[in-house]
Amino acid sequence: MSEEKIIKAIKFGILSPELIRKMSVTAVVTPDVYDEDGLPVEGGVMDPRLGVIEPGQKCSTCGNTIASCPGHFGHLELVRPVIHVGFVRYIYDVLRATCRRCGRLKLPEDELNKYLDLLKRLEGRWPLLARGLTDYVKRKAMKVVECPHCGSRQFKIKLEKPTTFIEEGPEGPRRLWPTDVRSRLERVPNTDLRLLGHDPELSRPEWAVLTVLPIPAISVRPSILLETGVRSEDDLTHKLVDIIRTNERLRESINAGAPEVIIEDLWDLLQYHITTYFDNEAPGVPPAKHRSGRALRTLAQRLKGKEGRFRGNLSGKRVDFSARTVISPDPNLSINEVGVPEEIAKILTVPERVTPWNIDVIRRYVLNGPYKHPGANYVIDPTGRRIDLRYIRDLKAIAESLKPGYVVERHLVDGDIVLFNRQPSLHRMSIMAHVVRVLPGKTFRLHLAVCPPYNADFDGDEMNLHVPQSEEARAEARVLLLVQEHILSPRYGGPIIGGIQDYISGAYLLSSKTTLLSKEQVSDLIASSGYRGSIPEPAVLSPKVLWSGKQIISLLLPQDFNFRGKANISAGPLKCDDEECLWDSYVVIKRGKLLLGVLDKKTLGAQQPENILHWIAKEYGNSFCREFMDGIFKLSLRYIEMRGFTMMLTDVLLPNTAIKEINELLDNAKKKVFELIEMYRRGELEPVPGRTLEESLEIKIMEVLADVRDEAGEIAAKYLDPFNNVFIMARTGARGNILNITQMAAILGQQSVRGERIRRGYDHRTLPHFKPGDIGPEARGFVRSSFVSGLSPIEMFFHAAGGREGLVDTAVRTSQSGYMQRRLINALQDLRVNYDLTVRTPDNEVVQLIYGEDGVDPARSSYGKAVNVDRIIERVVGWRL
Amino acid sequence: MSSKSSKKKFNILEHELVPKHEVLTKEEAVELMKSLGIGPERLPWIRASDPVVKALGAKPGDIIKIVRKSPTAGESVAYRFVVSG
């Protein structure tokens, strides 16, 4: 083990020419890379001294092999200096702030001393303010037109992107060549540089004008051998060859005494190559292209962006002990579990240390070997030697040689803890720990109740799985990350895990008053729920013993649990506000007995605060709540299986009387719309405040048409059988809503784009089927048909137009909110709530005096409130006041 | 705005949307810093050019106590460290 050191600070600077030469193992002098034999040329960019290329070779510089040789820098002496693109802004600032003749900062001596003194005092304590001071000094010095030190006149300097400086002297504009720039920068004294915010020890400004170019090691730009045997060089190597070739041509031209123009052109070409070598996306520079026309990926491109070194390889990387596959549902699992395909369980491993207590089990794993399921892939002996069981013929010998102290990397088995994740990981419930169940098949299986936190469905979603490798990580996963610990969400004080879809329909049907169960049915249900106890007294004794569904549900509730509240079906004609309820839509649970009301989305659903699951989780603990959920959900599903549940066309078919009623309604509405239009034409329409007359008409028409759809929906609801399965789903909140049913059974209603009736298309009309200027309902996207009756081609077109807007919106929204999330997380990730409840940054800066102004953890609150007094009274007295 | 409003100097501290601001005395400031275990620069900053600071007449180095109404906590207290600028 090497000595442990702590990084206190990191300082960045510019490499000086001396340092570049000192780092270098060889000067690169020739643009040739390989000779006729295909061997790298000495003094070329693939010089063997720059590092090992082929495996097995020894480095001629450090003597290491490919695995341990870090690679070595070379250098190239540039014939003429060249400006570094990354530093043009700093060069420009220094040029403008200093004198063109004496190189001093263009401020009087006494001011300089004053600022220098101030800067020294600021630097230690207020680095941010020091930065502000240097900016201020810089700006002030730039404005000066006569040097206070030598009195020479100053001229305006212009920067022509990307790297050309032009001085506008009295004789007209003159180009400042990098040599001129460099000599000016050289004259700036160190003390003045400090005031400009530079640290002259680490970065003299003239170092930003390159005279020597470092040539990176070969390991940074490896060449790849294609199958055809052709060598393909890295983009950087190509660029370096270009630079060296141009450098040589420039040298020859100068030596041959070529005309100035030719030399300057070559100089600019060298500048171009070096600029694109650093950054191939620099503004104002045409990107250097590969022969195929693809832009080269040079130094800046390697670092930048999502797939760059920082975001792609350092902040996040590919990991071992992980798996990814399609997910599918399995209602027979516990919500804490995840089903893992055997194929994956044989690849993912957990290191287990051999002890006298587990040696027999582990021996069996080793005997099974890497290809039989509860097996093992590696054995690590106490010296640290890894034995790969794939290449061992005599597994028995290895199994027998196991002794306490060995470590065996065994397959994933039932009961192991793993992390399970679905992207985008927007909140902490996106990664939860699950207990492994190894199952046949090729998909990850998960309980449907954990779909809401992951926002998962099974239309092809894939999820990732990670196996913690250390004891600490496993303990942390079990205690903090297990699914049951996330039933209550910190997003709002309430359960995010709970019943969805068929669980809700099932619970509703089971708990409804009409459900009476025979002894066989009761036994079946109870067995499926995992309840271990006696069957209660039947609710009906004669002519046959029968139990109510509410009795069965009560078996799973804690003995002292009290609850009352409205059910989801408590709406419209079935609305109830207290326990005197004819519709069974007010839930009363007293001492663990469901006395009244049906269970549906409001009481058992996911993302429903202050429901039964919420209070059970809060008052009886997460572990109990998980057991309760496992039980009641299995119960619901078993019952819905017994009863049968489906939807069909007749569920949304209305009787003729209803259709007649709706048609009448529509005719009236249409009449009203035309009346409005007529009023508008006559100029009698009363405008809506703040709107033009045209807008007022549109608003009023839309109002009428929206009302007619709602009224049609009410009629449809009136005529539908309340125990029709589609209607049950909508009422209980299991899936869909009344509007969906309306659209299927009665009328689709007004289609809209951007919140308006559809108006785009041809001049003054939406489609050629209408007269220009027609603003009647049909011409502006009102769909009179229902999905059952079928849409006319014109209606179908309007429906598609409205539907398209929805699709575009979601696509735009996800990308925008994704970026917003990234920025928020970057800003907030290091904040921490301390023991005194203050929120502080890692620098101990106070952000909030008390977390959230009230110090309440939303995950432990009830819907944001710290204490829910009503609930406490209800729990104790069994009554809500 | 009109010339009338600029003539009649309006005290922003009396506006109903401006929470209560007050400058801490030296003793109070020391006490606060001690209880938080930090120097005043670790508090959020407020510029001396901020209208509220000017209305209060606070100087750089002062600490301002702000008492706001909060929907969750009833009343919440915040502090600002006045810096020049």
Contacts between the chains, C-beta under 8 A, distances in Angstrom:
chain1	res1	chain2	res2	distance
A	125	B	41	7.7
A	126	B	41	7.6
A	836	B	36	7.9
A	838	B	36	6.9
A	843	B	42	7.6
A	844	B	38	5.8
A	844	B	42	5.7
A	845	B	38	7.9
A	845	B	42	4.8
A	845	B	43	7.7
A	845	B	44	7.9
A	846	B	36	6.3
A	846	B	38	6.6
A	846	B	42	5.8
A	846	B	43	5.6
A	846	B	44	7.2
A	846	B	79	7.8
A	847	B	44	7.4
A	848	B	78	8.0
A	849	B	76	7.7
A	849	B	77	6.1
A	849	B	78	6.4
A	849	B	79	7.1
A	850	B	73	7.4
A	850	B	76	7.3
A	852	B	72	6.6
A	852	B	73	8.0
A	853	B	70	4.6
A	853	B	72	5.6
A	853	B	73	4.3
A	853	B	76	4.0
A	854	B	70	7.2
A	854	B	72	4.5
A	854	B	73	3.7
A	854	B	76	7.8
A	855	B	73	8.0
A	856	B	72	7.2
A	864	B	72	7.1
